[in-house]
Amino acid sequence: MKVNWRQKLSSRKFWALIAALATSVLGAFGASENATVQITGIITAVGACVVYMLAEAYTDAKNSDDKEE
């Protein structure tokens, strides 16, 4: 089974999962609350950027296809 990474990376649920996983792992290893909040913030920011870039790429491709027809 082949994983569609473009679809995975554009999913808000996927990024929420990664943030929750990081929070759990950091808590298990005794990281400070401040470090946990900072790392979770970084993960969600990166996720938002990835989703935005993929959405823009999709929109641009769609507009390009419409102009060619």
N, C-alpha and C positions, 0 to 999 in steps of 0.2 A: 504494500500500500504506500503510495507516494503522498507526502505531506505538502499541501499547498501553503507555503510559507508566506506568500503575499496576503492570503486570506487570514492566516493566523496572526500575523503582525498588525493587521488592520483591525483586529478585534479588541474592543475595550474590555471584554471579559478576560481575554488572554492577559492583558496588562494588569488587570485587577488580581488575577491569579498569581502572577509573578510578584506583585507587591505583597500579597498576603503570604506567599511562600517565604519571601525575604524577611518579613516581619516575624514569622514563626521561627525561622532558623536563627535569626539574630537573638530572639528571646531565649531560645534553647541554649545558645552559647553564652548567655549572660551579657550581651551588649547593653550599653546604657540606653535609656529612653531617647536621649538626644540623638545618638548615632542612628538608632532605629528610625526615628522620624526623618532624619536627613537622607538616609539611604532610600527609604520608601518614597520620599519626595522626588529624588533623582529618578527613580524607576518610573514613577507616574509622569514626570516631565518628558522623559525620553519616549515613553509610550504615546503621549499626546503628540509629540513631534512626528513620530513614525506614522501614526494614523493620519495626521494632517498631510504629510508628504504623499502618502499613497492615495489619499482621496483627491488631492490636487492632480496627481499624475493620471488618475482614472478620468477625471473631468477634462483635463487637457487632451487626452487621447480620444475621448468621446467627441469633443468639439472639433478635433482635427478630422475625425471620420465624417462628421456632419458636413464640414466644408468641402471635402473631396467629392461628395455625392452630388 
